[in-house]
Amino acid sequence: MTLLPRRRIIPNSWSSSFLSRLETNDGGIKMGNEFDDLEKIAGEVPYVEYIFKAYKIFSAVYDFGKQSEEQKAIEKLGEEIETLKAQMASINDRVNELTQKFAQEQNKSRFNRINFIHGIAVTDLAFQLTQEPDTNELAIIANRAALVISAILIEDEDIWLWSDTRKKLSPNGQDEYSLIPPQFMLLPLGVLAWAVAVFATSVTRHISEAPTSRPSYTVRLKKFRDALSIRDDWSDPVDSPKTLPEKVRAGITVVPKPVDDWAVNGHCRFALECINRIDRTVTVVGNGVDIYLEGPHPYQLCMAPANLGINEEYAIEADYQPIQLIEMLRDTMVRLLTRGTLADPPPDPPFPGETALSPTVYAVRPNGDMVRYECRLTTHLRGTDGSIPTWKTTNKVVGRQWNSFWRIAAATQDVFFAVRDDNTILWYRHNDPVNDGSDWSGPEDVSLPAIDQIGTFVEHCFTSGDHGLYQIVKQIYSGGGPIQVNQTFRFLPHNNLATGTGGFGKRILLDSSWGDYESVFGGGPNGAGTILYALSENGELFWHQWDLDPFKLMGPRMIASGFEKYREVFSTGYGMIFGIHPNGSMDAWYLENWRDPERSHIEIALGFKEYGNWKGPVRLGPLNWNGFGHIIPNFGTSTTSDL
């Protein structure tokens, strides 16, 4: 798995459940807050309470809409109009005071646009919505609310900025103030949420009364949905944030800081500092993270591994109320776009032939801790209880120090092969996977003889749920002429997988001239054979299968295209394939004809090139998979059963 570079920076005042101070007399570090000398809006203006109230009001409207109770949603908006006015007036008074004190004319201009242009417009529209508007009036209210949303969310980027004032003592002991460059701020979020509530309620009622009006909202709904979404190819901090949720998440970063410069007793301890540039706060997260080193390493300098702290950062972001509010705003647009209403759809009945699956993966955190995840879903890519499927874990650490390997692959019988950079191969067996126990057998050194031929090296190494290891060996040579590349694909059966003794048996050559694929990964057993997937550089996915007795290698058959958008693709068997986006989110796909992808004579005559029949993709929560150094599909415990 390729690790993405990370910028390290944030905490936040919303996420108290994740944040605690480290005591400086207990191995912690004393931190200086880079925002201590700011006269900042988070402390001077009650905008936090304002957004909290907007969150609660929008949540109520959103929930009423999901239950098909639009009238209650309208009544709720009407009840809270005066609350919005009072909160905006309170903030306005404080902004006026700060403007006089610090000459913050730019901030006053921004707030005037939020309050006196957009805020007043929204309260007026909310009032009109309570006056039993007819069909034409509903369309007018919806269109005007859309104009407010577009102005705040898309057109006026400056409205989201705020210039704090830095305070310092002059030589004569007097306070001196200076404006710092404007930074991203969430002050418009409350009015935006109000505008979306009015828009969604009026659109729902308008479409209900005039179904032919639904297409007229499509373009705007797509535009708003995209502006409230995180792009799949956005990588924080490599790419600049463009959408609202990207800007919020880019403003929250967790930074690891070593407690000691040098390793102590074979491990390094890091405190995690969370910097919230939106709320202008700095906090320490949790009780620190230990990185265990191999060997004594008495003089090892403590260096943070890539992506340390990203899981904690993602948890803080998920608990940050503005992000939760933005996700509700986005879901509102998705519901209106796909169904024309906020109402929950009726549950689907079981589909004929629908099967339950339970794919499992092991994931290695940056500090080397290994945890196990399981996802219970069906072949129609929904939870076995009809819900949206998610990965779940007990969060028990099942193993430590797994971050020192180049590749980790899980075979059958809960056996793992771990490969070091020098191609040393170690055998392990997890003895209690069902209970997420930490008991392991091994390691047993099952290394193969070193490849001592110049220009020859192992390009890929993986398993496919059977009794051995697959290797693709690349050879680069010229012989005095043009440079040529050849790849040999081979299978290495292990002589005693249960105990790790005996090493690998005779190599089985699968292909002496294997294609130059971007990646190759296992697809699990299929009867007496084994499925193998290969991904080309341009995103085409190919299916293969090989049988040992009699020997036969089938494929390649192109089953999909467009997979170049993923930075990593893997399978847990039974037709389940997963793709991880650069932003760390994961999609699930199900290949219906995974056992034997074929085309009918009619499809062949029509020129179909792809053999795969797919369901998906479905976005799986709730993790950011960029926070792991290895993701290891475990074919041994991934199961299938009838519903």
N, C-alpha and C positions, 0 to 999 in steps of 0.2 A: 504494500500500500504506500502510495506517495504521500508524504506529509507536507502540508502546505505551510509556508512561513507565516508566523503570527506576529502581530503587533501586540505588545503587552500593555494594556491599560484598563479598570473601574469597579466600584461598589454601588450601593444605592440605598437611600433611606426607605424605599418601599420594601426591601427584602430582608427584614429583620430576622426572619426565620433561618436565613442562611449565613448571617453575619454575627461574629463575636470577636471581641478583642483578645489578642494574645497578651498575657502578662509579661512584662519586660524582665521580671525576675525568674521566669520559668522557661528560659530559652527562646523567648520571643524577641522581636525587634521593635524598637521605638520608631514610630513613623512621624515625619513632618507632613502636614497637610498643605499641598500646594495651593489650596483655595482659602487658607485661613485669613489672608489679608484682603479678600474681596468683599465689597459691599454687594452681595449677590441677590438676585431676585428670589432664589429659593428660600433665603432667610428673611428677606425684607418684604416680600409680597406674598400673600397667602394663596399662591397659585396651586400648591400641592393639594390643599383642601378643595380648591375649585375643580381640579381634574378628578379628585376622588368623588365629588358630588356628581360630576358629569358621568363618570363611570357607573355609578349606582343608578342614575336616571336612565341612561342608555340601556343598561342591563335589564331593567324592568320592561322598557319598550320592546327590546329584542326578545325577551322571554314571552311577552304577550303575543308578539307576532308569530313566534314559533308554534304557539298553541292556537293559532287562527283566531285570536281575540283582538282584532284591529281596533275595535271601539275602546277597549280598555287601554290600549296603547295611546290612543288619541287623548283619552281622559287624563292619563298620566302626564302627557306633555302639557296639557292645559293647567294641571295642578302645579306644575313646577316652573311655569313662566316667571312668576314673581321671584322664585329662588334664583334663577339665572340673572335676572335684572339686579337683584340685591348683591350677588357675588361680583358681578362686573362693576357695579358702582363702588364696592369696597376696594377692588383692585385699582380702579381708576383713581380714587382718592390717594392711595399709597403711591402710585406712579407719579401723580402730580407733585406729591411731596418730594419724591426722589429727583424729579426733574428740576425743581427749584434748588435742591441741595447740591446736585452734582451736574447740572446742565445737561441732562440726558435727553436732548430733544429727539434724537433718532429713536430711542425707546418709546417716547411718548407718541411719535408718529405711528410706530408699529402698533401700539396698543389702541390708538384711535381707530385704525383700520379694523382691528379685531372687534372692538366694542361698538363703535358708533356707526360702522358700515355693516359689518357682517352680523354682529350680535343682535343689533336692533332688527335687521332684516329677518333673522331666524325667529326671534320672539314674535314678530308680526305674523310670519307664516304659520307658526304653531298656533297662534290665536285663531287665524282664519280656518285652520283645520278643525277646530272645535266647534265651528259654526255650521256644521252639517252642509258642507259644500256639495254642489252638484257635480256631474261628471266633468264638465268643461272646467269648472273651478278647481277640481282636483288636479287636472292636467297643468293648469297655470301654477298652482302651488308646487307641484313636483318640479316643473321646469325652473322656477325661481330658486328652489332649494338646490337644484343641480348647479345653478350659476354660482351660488355661494360655495358649494363644495369645490367646484373647479377653481375658483379664485383662491381659496385657502390651500387646497391640496396640491395644485399643479402650477398655477400662474404666478403667484406672489411668493417666491422663495424667501424674499427678505423678511416676510412677516414672521418667519420661524427663527429669526436671529435676535440676540439680545446682547447689549454691550454692558458688561459689568464694570464696576469702578474699583480700581486698586488703591488701597490706602497705605500710606507710609508716613513716618515721622520726618519732618524737615529738620535741618540743622538747629533751628531755634526751638525745636520741641513741639511744633504745631503739626496737626494732621494735614497731609496733602493728598489730593485725590486726582487720579488720571484714568481716563477711559481706556480699556483694553479692547483689542479687535473683537467685533461681534462673533458670538458662537451660537451654535444650534440650541434652541430652546423650545419647550413644549407648550408655551402659553396659548397658542391657537387651538390646541387639541380639544378643549372643552366645547368651543363654538362649533368646531368641525363635527364633533359627535352629535350635537344638537341638530345641525343641518342634516346629517345622515339619518337621524331618527325621523325628522319631518319628511325627508325625501322618501325613505323606505315605506313609511306608513301611507303617504299619499299615493305612491306608485302601486303598492299592493291593492289599495282600494280602487284606484283607477282601472287597473287591469282586471280586477274582479267585476267591475261594472261594465267595462268596455274591453273585452278580450283582444279585439283587433288592434288595440293600442300598444300591445306588448312589444312588437318589433321596433317601435319608435324609440324605445329606451336602450336598445342593444348596444349602440356605439358608446353611449355615455357610461353604461354599466361596465363595459370592458375597460374603458379608460380608467374609471375609478378603481376597479378591481386590481388592475396592473399597478396603479400608483400606491395601493395599499399592500402590495405583495413584495416578497423578497425574490429577486431574480435567481433562477436555478444556477446560473453560471457566476453569480456574485460571490467572491471570496474575500472575506474580511480578514486582514486589512490590505490584501493585494490590490483590490479594486476600490475605486472611489464610490461611496454610497450615493445613490440617486433617488430611491424611493423613500417614503416616510419611515417604514420599519427598518430599512437599512441604515438610515441616519441615526435612529435610536440605538440600534444594536452596535453601530460603530462608536457610539459615545460611551459604551460600557465595556470595559476590558479588565481582565484579571492578570496581574503581573506577578510572577514568582520572584522572590528575593531570598538569597541564601541566608540562613541564620548564622552559619559559620562559613568562612571562606574555604576551609579545607575539610575533608571527610573526617568524621569521628566514628571510631569503632565500625568501620566498613560501610557507613552510610552518610548521606547528605540530607539535611533537613532544610526545607524551603517554607517560608511564610508566603501566603498568597495575598497580595495587596490588590484591592478592588477600587478602581478609580471611575467615578461617575461624572463625566464632564457635562452632563445635562443638569443634574442636581448639584454639581460642584462639591462633591464629597469624596473622601478617601477613607476606606475602612479595611481592616484585615478580615479575611474570610476563613472561617473554621479554625482548626488547630494545627494547620500546617500539613505538609506532605513529606514523607520520607522516601528517599531514593536509595535502594540497596545496591551496593556495588559488588562485583565478583572479586573474591580474594580480599586480602587485607587493605590494599591501597592506602598506606599511611600518609602518602603525600599527594593524594588525588585532589585537584582543585574542583570545587563544587560548581558545576555548570548545569543550568536547567535544561532538561531535554525539550525537544520541540513539542509545542502544544500543551505543555504543562499548565494547568489551570483552565483549559477551555471547557471542560465539563462543568466546573464550578461557575464559570462565566455564563454558560448556557442556562444553568439552573437559576441563576440570579435574574437573567433576562426573562426567563419564563415566568418568574414570580413578580416581575416589575409591572405594576398596574397599567401604566401607559401602553406597554406592549400587549397586555391582555385586551385592553380597549381597542387598540388598532386591529387585532386579530378578529374581534367581533365585528368591527366595521367592514373588514374584508369579507368575512363570511356572509354578512348582510348582502353585499354586492353579488357574491357568488350565488346565493339563494335566489335573488331577484332575477339574475341572468339565466339560471338553469331551469327555474320553476315558475318565475313570475310572482312569487310570494315568499314571505318569510316562514311560512308554515312548514313544519316537519312533514316529510312524505310518509305515507303509511308503510309499515314494515313489509319487506318483500317476503313472500312465502318461500319455503325451501325449493330450490331448483331440482329438476330430475337429474339424478346422478351426482349431485353436489357432495363433495367429500371434504372431511375435516383434515387439516394439516397442522403440524406443530414444528415448524423449522426452528432450529436452535443455532446460535453462534456463540463463540467465545471471543471476547474483546480484551485487548491489552492496553491499559492506560499508560500515559507517558512515563509514570514512575515504575512500570513493570508489573503492576498488579493486574491479575487476570480475573474477569468476571464473566458470568454466563447469562445469556439472554434467550428468551423463548417468545415466540409469537404464535398465538392460536388463531387461525383463520381458515377459510374454506377455499375451495377451488374457484369460487366466484369473488374472491378477494374481499371478503367481509369477515368480521369477527364471528366466531362460532355462535355468539349470542345475538348476531345481527348488527353489532356496533362497528365502528371504525376500528380496524385492527391496529394494535400497538405492540411494541417490544416491551417485555416485562422482565424484571430481575429481582432477586432477593437482595442484591447489592453485597452479597457475601464475597469476600476475596477468596477465590478458589486456588490461587497460586501466586507466587511472587517471583520477581527477577526474570520475567519473560521478555524484557525489552532488549536483551543482548543478542537476539537472533535476527538473521537476515530474512528467514522464512519459517513460518510455523504452519503445518498442515495436519489435519485430523483424518485418520484412516477409520476403519471400522473398529468395533469393540472398544471405543473410547480411547484409542491409541493415537498419540501425537508424535510426529517427526519434527524436530526442531533443528534448523540448519544455520550454522554460524557463517560468518563472512569467509572463513577459510575452508568452507564446505564440509566441516565436521558435522555429522548427522547424529543426533541423540534421540533415543526412543524414550517415551514416557507413556504412562497409562493413568487416566483419571479414574480413581476407584469408586467415587461416590458422586456422579454427576447429577443424579435426580435430586439429591438434597443439597447440592452446591457445597459439598464437603471439600476440605483442603488436603485430603489424603491422596498421594500419588505414588506410583511405582516408578522406579528409574531415578536418574538417567542411566541408560545403557548406550555405550558408544557403538553405533552400527555404521560407522563411516565407510565410504567406498574408497578404493585406491585413488589417489590424487591424479587429476588429468595434467600430465606434464608436457603436453604438446602445445607449442607456441601458437597463439591465435585460436585456441579451443577452450570453451568455458561453458558452464551451465547457464542457460538463458532463463529457463522457467523450471520451477519445481513445485509440484502440487500433488494432491490426492483426489480420489473420487469415490470415497466410501467403500473401497475394497481393501485388499490385504497387502498393499504395497505403495510404492512411491513412483510418480511419473517424473521424468526429466526430459527436457529438450536441450540438447547440446548443440551449440552454435560453433561452426568452424569458419574462420576467415582466412583466406589464402590467396596468393596471386600466382606463384610458380613462374615469375618473370613476366607475366602478362597482366591483364586487367584483374582487379580485386574481385574475388568471387566469395559468395556466402552460401553455406549449406547447413541445414539443420536436421539433426537426427532425433527422432522421437522414440523413446524407449520406456518400458515398464520394468520396475525392479520389485519383484515379489519378495516379501519377507518370509523367512523360514519358520519363525515362531512368533507370530504377532502377539500372542497372549502374554509372553514373558519377556520378549525383546532379545532373547538369546539366539545365537546361530547366525545372525546377520542376514543380509540379502542373498537370495538365490541367483540363478542364472538370469541375466538380462534378456528381456524379450523385445526384439526390435519391432516397433509398430510401423515406422515409416522412415526410410533412409533419406528422404528428401522432403521434409515437412515444410509447409508453407511458412512464410515470414509474417506471423500474426503479431499483433500488438500485445495480446495476452491470451493465455490458454488456461482453462479451469475445468474442474470436474463437475459432472452433472449427476453423479450417483449411479447406483446399480440399476439395471433394467433386465430383469430375468437373469439369464446366464451371461449377459454382456454388461458393459460399462459405458455410460454416456460421457462424452467429452465435448466441451464448447470451445470455440476459438473466435476471437474478436479481431477484426482487421483494423488497420489504422484509420480507415474512413468510416468506421462505425458499423460495418456489416457483421452480423453474428451468424456463425456456422455451427451446425450440429454434426457430430460424428458418433459412431459407436464401434467398439471392437469386442469381438468374442474370442475367447482363448481356444475353445475346443468345439468345432474346428476353427482354426485361426481365420478371422475375417475382420477387415476394417472398412466400415461403411461411411460414406460421406466424402467430401463435405456437401452439406445441403444448407443453403442460405435460408435462415428462418426469420431474420429481421434486419432492418437497417435503422440508422439514426441513433445508435448507441454510443456514438462518439461524444455525446453530451455528458456522459458519465465519466468520472475520473477513476472509478473502480466498478467492476461488475463481477458477481459471483453467484453460485447456485448452492442450494441446500438439498438438491435432489427432488424427485417427484414433480418435475416441471417448474419448480419455483426458481425464479431468477430475480436478483436484486441489483439495482444500480444506485450508486452514491454520486450525487451532484457535487460540484466544486464548493457549494455553500454548506455541505455537510448533511443535507436532507437525503432521505432514501426513498426510492420507488420500488414497489413490488409488482412483478409481472408473473402471469401463469401461462405456460405453454401447454395448451390443451392436448395437442398431439405429440407430446414429448417422447412417447415410446417409439414412434416411427413417423416422423414428419414426411408426409407424401402429398402429392397433388392429384386431383382427379383428371381424367382425360380432357374434360371441358376446360378446367382451369389451365392446363398446359396449352390447349389450343388457343386460349385467350391471351396467352403470353405472360401469365403470372410467373414471377421470378422467386418470390419468397414462399417457403414451404410452411411457415409457422402460423398456427391459429392461436391468437393471443387473447387474454383478458388482462386489462390494466392499461396504463399504470395506476396504482393507488399509492398515495403518499402515506408512509408509515411514520408514526410518532413514537416517542416524543424526543428522541435523541438527536444530538449533533454528532455525526460519526467522524467528523474531523478531529475529535478529541481522543482518538485511539491510534496506537501505533500499528497494531495488527487486528484484523477482523478475520476470524477463522470459522468457516462453516463446518458444522459437526454433523456429518452424514449419519453417524452412529446413533444419535438420539432424535434426529428429525424423523417424525412418524406420520402415517396417514391412517385414517379410519373413516367409516361411514358415519353420516350424521344420524 
